[in-house]
């Protein structure tokens, strides 16, 4: 299973000159390619606050949700290369570069990574009234009625989408993928049961689980996540039973 990794990137100019003079001397824009309240947005806003304190300058978070984060990435790639327009990205940036040949920008040519920020596993959640109480029961429900269950993602090609597809493949089940513009709108349909399950980013899924608004069935890491010690890992062997 996959980890959700967050990365701070910037437009690559030639020459790249932001270190030649004091920086920053004006507000910095931080673009997030997902809806407000998504995992990327939550971590990005924490990052923006800390950068603002460190730089003693305003860091403005701007959400550009859609196209699995590529709308924001394209906007940053086309921005002036002065270091004042940054992108807060995640795995979807690399996935898109590998799977979508006709992107309007090149992540390798037009963007430069600045720093890795965080990495967390995904957490598999369902609504509090969903019948399955564990991963095995979810798999059994999907096998009993192939193609009926649905699963959410924050966009086609994102890590949560691929995580869901990998889960389905390993478990030998068929479920319908329902993409959204971010984790926050995705859970709005998972909580009431309009969508069956979601491999949420930890910043979105864990608070919902702890508050009882969603039920956590498992995490995608090899060991239990320290902040959720009661949530089991999703073992590959168990998926094949």
Secondary structure, DSSP 8 states (H G I E B T S, - for coil): --EEEEEEEEE--SS--GGGS-S-SS-EEEEESS-TTSHHHHHHHHHHHHHHHHHTS-EEEEE---GGGHHHHHHHHTS-SSS-EEEEEETHHHHHHHH-TT-SS-HHHHEEEEEEEEEEEEEEEEETT-S--SHHHHHHHHHHTTTT-EEEESSTTSHHHHHHHHHHHHHT---EEEE-SSHHHHHHHHTTTSS-EEEEEHHHHHHHHHHTSEEEEEESSSS--GGGTTS-B--HHHHT-
